[in-house]
Amino acid sequence: MESVTRVGMLTLALGLLLLLSGHSVRTEDATGSRFVCNALPPGAEPGCGYFATGNRVQSSSPVEDELRNTILQLRETILQQKETIVSQQGTIKELNSKLARCESAAAAAAEVSPQGKSRGQSSRRKELGKNTMGDLPRDPGETIDQLGKTMQSLKGRLENLEQQSLRLPITNLSAGGVAALTPLPRDLRELLRQRLEVLETQLLRKVAELEEEKSQLYNETAAHRQRTESALNSLLERITELEKNNNAFKSPEDFKVSLPLRTNYLYGRIKKSLPEMYAFTICMWLKSSASPGIGTPFSYGVPGQANEIVLIEWGNNPIELLVNDKVAQLPLSLSDGRWHHICITWTTRDGFWEAYQDGERLGTGDNLAPWHPIKPGGVIILGQEQDIVGGRFDATQAFVGELSQFNMWDRVLRPVDIAGLANCSAYMPGNVVPWIDANVEVFGGASKAALEICEDRAFDS
């Protein structure tokens, strides 16, 4: 309305100026019977009279100058108002665009059923992934925070429009033509406020919907986690039950340890620790499937000495017995893929040793770590050679095959006792390390299975 008023004032001022100019151009003689028409030079204003001689009439009155200045100021004011209106239209268009995005987001959310589930699981995830405000994050919690920030930003922009950038300059004629500032027109300010209220309502509705959906997703996740944990617990109980059934051997010693691959992570471990010993006898059943070299059927390491006791066949070398990292070569042959009973004895006195295969003594020797007591507190590993106590295995030195009846005594057994163990006519568990199920644990894919060694050996032969 103010723009229309100002345009009317401009029209009135122009008419008045033309009227005064016509009065100065037209010249009438004293009798009223003649009119003198003078030619105007190019660029001359119609309000400035000229005589026939081409000289300009004396300058106009102060009233005309004031009106002329007023017209120029009104023209400048109209141009400024036009620029301001264009800027306001851009702002309104931007707010309308934001509102349209919110309305489209609300329409998309309305397709969700009252239970919070979409027509399909995949379509619901796609709707959740849409960017409804141009740059909203996918997570519901982040979306709520971003919507709040957007709403605060829009409020700040409106306040800025009202207080600073949307003030219109007009000419205050009563103040001698000095420019003053007036607020944004009331109808435009009211329209912007209404738009912002609608947008704020849409944002609050969207926030409430996202909060509800977030709560539903949390409940669904908690329920799914509970179902998963329940299923895992049931599976774990079933596995434990199957393991108990598998480990329910006829007797605690009737089982074998299988080491099917040559790796550095597949092994067995004896839980029982050794005391300090001045002699020992170690017996076991072995069935090797590796070539060349059976690897390391067992090793015993202590802090400061990883090779306290080791039985190893590496590559094309003969089987070796290590005591305190001292070596003796044994005349044993175990690479035919059959079960063999092995016993080795040692005493600290003169470092004397014996090697038995299938009940028969095949070799003896001495000076193997003489007068060295076997240190206590170490770790016995089945199937791997230790570079540090209990670890740092080398796959090239791993045992591949099966072993059973690993027993250890802190004395040297008699040949007759060893023969009885080999031909299954006697059973005598080790007094230091007995072969029982509860005393052996396996790792990395090694397994325990039921075995009656004497029957299996008879079938094997």
C-alpha positions in Angstrom: 0.0 0.0 0.0 2.8 2.4 0.8 4.3 1.7 -2.7 1.0 2.6 -4.4 0.9 5.9 -2.3 4.4 6.8 -3.3 3.7 6.2 -7.0 0.6 8.5 -6.7 2.8 11.2 -5.1 5.3 10.9 -7.9 2.6 11.2 -10.6 1.2 14.3 -8.9 4.6 15.9 -8.6 5.3 15.2 -12.3 2.1 16.8 -13.3 2.8 19.9 -11.2 6.2 20.2 -12.7 4.8 20.0 -16.3 2.2 22.6 -15.5 4.8 25.1 -14.2 7.1 24.3 -17.1 4.4 25.0 -19.6 3.8 28.3 -17.9 7.4 29.4 -18.3 7.7 28.2 -22.0 4.6 29.9 -23.2 5.0 33.8 -23.5 2.1 36.1 -24.2 2.4 39.8 -25.0 0.6 42.5 -23.1 -2.4 42.7 -25.5 -2.9 38.9 -25.7 -2.9 39.0 -29.5 0.5 37.4 -30.2 2.4 34.2 -29.1 6.1 33.9 -29.5 7.4 30.3 -30.2 11.0 29.8 -29.6 13.0 26.7 -30.8 14.5 24.7 -28.0 18.1 23.6 -28.4 18.9 19.8 -28.2 19.0 18.6 -24.6 17.2 21.7 -23.2 14.6 21.0 -20.6 11.0 21.9 -21.6 10.6 23.9 -18.3 13.4 26.3 -19.2 12.3 29.1 -21.6 14.5 30.6 -24.3 14.4 33.8 -26.1 14.8 34.1 -29.9 18.4 35.1 -29.4 19.0 31.6 -27.9 19.8 33.0 -24.4 18.4 30.9 -21.5 15.7 32.4 -19.3 16.8 33.4 -15.8 16.8 30.4 -13.3 13.5 29.1 -12.0 11.9 29.8 -8.7 12.9 28.0 -5.4 9.6 26.0 -5.4 10.5 24.4 -8.8 13.9 23.4 -7.5 12.4 21.8 -4.4 9.9 19.8 -6.5 12.7 18.7 -8.8 14.8 17.4 -5.9 11.7 15.7 -4.4 11.1 13.8 -7.7 14.7 12.6 -7.8 14.6 11.4 -4.2 11.3 9.6 -4.9 12.8 7.9 -8.0 15.8 6.7 -5.9 13.5 5.5 -3.2 11.3 3.5 -5.6 14.4 1.8 -7.0 15.6 0.8 -3.5 12.1 -0.5 -2.7 12.1 -2.6 -5.8 15.4 -4.2 -4.9 14.2 -4.8 -1.3 10.9 -6.5 -2.6 13.0 -8.8 -4.9 15.1 -9.8 -1.9 12.0 -10.4 0.2 10.5 -12.6 -2.6 13.7 -14.7 -2.7 13.5 -15.2 1.1 9.8 -16.2 0.9 10.6 -18.6 -1.9 13.4 -20.2 0.2 11.0 -20.6 3.1 8.4 -22.1 0.9 11.0 -24.6 -0.4 11.9 -25.6 3.1 8.2 -26.0 4.0 7.6 -28.1 0.9 10.4 -30.4 1.9 9.0 -30.9 5.4 5.5 -31.6 3.9 7.0 -34.2 1.6 8.8 -35.8 4.5 5.6 -35.8 6.5 3.7 -37.4 3.6 6.4 -40.1 3.3 6.2 -40.8 7.0 2.4 -41.1 6.9 2.8 -44.2 4.7 4.1 -46.1 7.8 1.6 -48.3 9.6 0.4 -47.5 13.1 2.6 -50.2 14.5 5.7 -48.4 13.1 6.4 -51.0 10.4 6.5 -50.2 6.7 5.0 -52.1 3.8 8.4 -53.9 3.5 11.6 -54.0 5.5 13.7 -52.8 2.7 11.4 -49.9 1.8 11.4 -48.8 5.4 15.1 -48.7 5.4 15.1 -46.6 2.2 12.6 -44.1 3.8 14.8 -43.9 6.8 17.8 -43.2 4.6 16.1 -40.3 2.7 17.4 -36.8 3.3 14.2 -34.9 4.0 15.8 -31.5 4.7 18.6 -31.5 2.3 21.4 -32.5 4.7 19.8 -34.5 7.5 21.8 -37.5 8.9 20.5 -41.0 8.8 20.6 -41.7 12.5 17.3 -40.7 14.2 19.0 -39.1 17.1 21.2 -37.0 14.8 18.2 -36.2 12.7 16.3 -34.7 15.7 19.3 -32.6 16.7 19.7 -31.4 13.1 16.0 -30.5 12.9 16.3 -28.4 16.1 19.3 -26.6 14.7 17.4 -25.9 11.4 14.4 -24.5 13.3 16.6 -22.2 15.4 18.4 -21.0 12.3 15.2 -20.2 10.6 14.0 -18.2 13.7 17.3 -16.3 13.7 17.0 -15.5 10.0 13.4 -14.2 10.5 14.5 -12.0 13.4 17.4 -10.7 11.3 15.0 -9.9 8.5 12.7 -8.0 10.8 15.4 -6.1 12.7 18.2 -5.4 10.2 18.2 -6.4 6.6 14.4 -5.9 5.8 14.1 -2.2 6.9 12.9 0.0 4.0 14.4 3.4 3.3 12.0 6.2 2.5 12.4 10.0 2.2 11.3 12.1 5.1 10.3 15.4 3.4 9.5 17.1 6.6 13.1 16.6 7.7 14.5 18.3 4.6 14.9 15.2 2.4 16.9 13.1 5.0 16.5 9.3 4.5 14.9 7.4 7.4 14.2 3.6 8.1 10.8 2.1 8.6 10.0 -1.5 9.6 8.9 -4.2 7.2 5.2 -3.9 6.1 2.9 -5.5 8.6 1.2 -7.8 6.1 4.5 -9.2 4.8 5.8 -9.6 8.4 2.6 -11.4 9.4 2.9 -13.7 6.3 6.5 -14.6 7.2 5.5 -15.3 10.8 2.7 -17.6 9.7 5.0 -19.4 7.4 7.5 -19.9 10.2 4.8 -21.2 12.6 3.7 -23.7 10.0 7.3 -24.8 9.4 7.9 -25.1 13.2 4.7 -27.2 13.5 5.9 -29.5 10.7 9.4 -29.8 12.4 7.9 -30.6 15.8 5.7 -33.2 14.2 8.7 -34.7 12.4 10.7 -34.7 15.6 7.9 -36.5 17.5 7.7 -39.1 14.7 11.4 -39.7 14.8 11.4 -40.0 18.5 8.7 -42.6 18.4 10.4 -44.5 15.6 13.7 -44.3 17.5 12.0 -45.8 20.5 10.5 -48.6 18.4 13.8 -49.3 16.8 15.4 -49.5 20.2 12.7 -51.9 21.4 13.1 -54.1 18.3 16.9 -54.1 18.7 16.7 -55.1 22.4 14.2 -57.9 21.5 16.4 -59.1 18.7 19.5 -59.0 20.9 17.6 -61.0 23.6 16.5 -63.6 21.0 20.0 -63.8 19.7 21.5 -64.3 23.1 18.9 -66.9 23.9 19.7 -68.8 20.7 23.4 -68.6 21.4 23.0 -69.8 24.9 20.9 -72.7 23.7 23.6 -73.5 21.1 26.3 -73.3 23.7 24.4 -75.6 26.0 23.9 -78.1 23.1 27.6 -77.9 22.2 28.6 -78.5 25.8 26.3 -81.4 26.0 27.7 -82.9 22.8 31.2 -82.4 24.1 30.3 -84.2 27.3 28.9 -87.0 25.3 31.9 -87.2 23.1 34.2 -87.1 26.1 32.3 -89.8 27.9 35.0 -92.4 27.1 34.7 -95.9 28.4 37.5 -95.0 30.7 39.4 -91.7 31.3 42.5 -93.0 29.5 40.8 -94.4 26.4 41.1 -91.5 24.1 43.5 -90.0 21.5 44.6 -86.5 20.4 44.4 -85.8 16.7 46.7 -83.2 15.1 45.7 -83.4 11.4 47.5 -80.3 10.0 51.1 -79.0 10.0 50.5 -75.5 11.4 51.8 -73.4 14.3 48.5 -73.1 16.1 47.2 -76.7 16.4 48.4 -78.4 19.6 47.6 -80.1 22.9 48.6 -79.1 26.4 49.2 -81.1 29.6 47.6 -79.3 32.5 49.8 -81.0 35.1 53.1 -79.4 36.0 56.4 -81.3 36.7 58.4 -81.3 39.9 62.2 -81.2 39.9 63.4 -84.6 38.7 66.7 -86.5 38.5 65.3 -89.2 36.2 62.3 -89.8 34.0 60.6 -92.3 31.7 58.2 -91.0 29.0 56.0 -93.5 27.1 53.3 -92.9 24.4 51.6 -94.3 21.4 52.3 -92.5 18.1 50.8 -92.7 14.6 52.5 -90.3 12.2 51.2 -89.3 8.8 53.9 -86.8 7.9 56.9 -87.1 5.7 59.8 -86.4 5.8 60.2 -86.2 9.6 57.4 -86.7 12.1 57.9 -83.3 13.7 57.7 -82.8 17.5 55.5 -85.3 19.4 56.1 -83.4 22.7 58.2 -80.7 24.2 58.8 -79.5 27.8 60.0 -75.9 28.3 60.8 -74.0 31.5 61.6 -70.3 32.0 65.1 -69.7 30.7 65.2 -73.0 28.8 62.6 -73.8 26.2 64.3 -77.1 25.3 64.4 -78.8 28.7 63.0 -82.0 27.3 62.1 -82.4 23.5 61.5 -85.4 21.2 61.8 -84.2 17.6 62.4 -85.5 14.0 62.9 -82.6 11.7 63.3 -83.0 7.9 65.6 -85.9 7.0 67.4 -85.8 10.3 67.0 -88.8 12.7 64.8 -88.6 15.8 66.5 -86.6 18.5 66.1 -86.4 22.3 67.0 -83.0 23.8 67.7 -82.6 27.5 68.7 -79.1 28.6 69.3 -78.4 24.9 71.8 -81.2 24.7 71.2 -83.7 21.8 71.2 -87.5 21.5 70.1 -89.2 18.3 67.7 -92.2 18.7 67.5 -95.2 16.4 63.7 -95.1 16.0 61.6 -95.3 12.9 58.0 -94.0 13.1 57.1 -92.8 9.5 55.2 -95.8 8.2 51.8 -94.4 9.2 51.1 -97.2 11.8 50.7 -97.1 15.6 54.0 -97.5 17.5 54.7 -97.6 21.2 57.6 -95.4 22.2 59.5 -95.1 25.5 62.6 -93.1 26.4 64.4 -93.1 29.7 67.0 -90.8 31.2 68.9 -90.3 34.4 71.0 -87.4 35.5 73.7 -89.9 36.6 76.2 -89.8 33.7 73.3 -88.6 31.5 72.4 -92.2 30.6 69.4 -92.7 28.2 67.5 -95.6 26.6 65.1 -95.7 23.5 62.4 -98.4 23.1 60.1 -99.0 20.2 57.1 -101.4 20.5 58.6 -102.9 23.7 62.1 -103.5 22.3 65.1 -101.5 23.3 66.8 -100.2 20.2 69.5 -98.0 21.6 71.3 -96.6 24.6 73.8 -93.8 25.3 75.2 -91.6 28.0 76.6 -88.1 28.6 73.3 -86.5 27.7 73.2 -83.4 30.1 74.8 -85.4 32.9 74.1 -84.3 36.5 71.5 -81.8 35.3 68.2 -81.9 37.2 65.0 -81.4 35.3 63.7 -78.1 36.3 60.1 -77.7 37.6 57.3 -75.3 36.8 57.4 -75.7 33.0 54.8 -76.5 30.3 54.3 -79.7 28.4 53.1 -79.2 24.8 51.9 -82.1 22.5 52.6 -81.6 18.8 54.7 -78.5 18.8 58.3 -77.4 19.7 58.5 -74.4 22.0 60.8 -71.4 21.3 59.4 -69.7 24.4 57.6 -71.3 27.3 54.2 -72.4 26.0 54.4 -70.7 22.6 56.2 -69.3 19.5 55.7 -72.5 17.5 57.3 -73.3 14.1 54.9 -75.0 11.7 57.8 -76.9 10.0 58.5 -78.6 13.4 54.9 -79.6 14.1 53.7 -83.2 14.6 51.1 -84.4 12.2 49.2 -87.5 13.2 47.7 -89.0 16.4 49.0 -89.8 19.8 47.7 -91.4 22.9 48.7 -92.8 26.4 51.3 -90.1 27.1 52.5 -91.0 30.6 55.5 -89.8 32.6 57.3 -91.2 35.6 60.1 -89.7 37.8 62.2 -92.9 37.6 63.6 -95.3 35.0 61.1 -98.1 34.3 62.3 -101.7 34.0 62.4 -103.2 30.5 59.7 -105.8 31.5 57.4 -102.9 32.5 57.9 -101.2 29.2 57.2 -104.5 27.3 54.0 -105.0 29.3 52.8 -101.5 28.2 53.7 -102.1 24.6 51.9 -105.5 24.2 48.9 -104.3 26.2 49.4 -106.9 28.9 49.7 -104.3 31.7 48.5 -100.8 32.4 50.5 -98.5 34.6 49.7 -94.8 34.5 52.5 -92.3 35.1 53.0 -91.2 38.6 54.0 -87.6 37.5 51.8 -87.2 34.4 49.0 -89.7 33.9 47.1 -89.9 30.6 43.5 -89.0 31.6 40.9 -86.9 29.8 40.7 -84.1 32.4 44.5 -83.6 32.2 44.7 -82.8 28.5 43.3 -79.8 26.6 43.5 -79.1 22.9 43.7 -75.9 20.9 43.5 -74.6 17.3 41.5 -77.4 15.8 43.2 -80.3 17.5 40.6 -82.8 18.8 40.1 -85.7 21.3 38.3 -88.8 20.3 37.6 -92.2 21.9 40.3 -94.9 21.3 41.0 -98.3 22.6 44.6 -98.4 21.5 45.2 -102.2 21.7 42.2 -103.0 19.6 43.0 -100.3 17.1 46.7 -101.4 16.9 45.6 -105.0 16.3 43.3 -103.9 13.5 46.1 -101.6 12.1 48.5 -104.5 11.9 
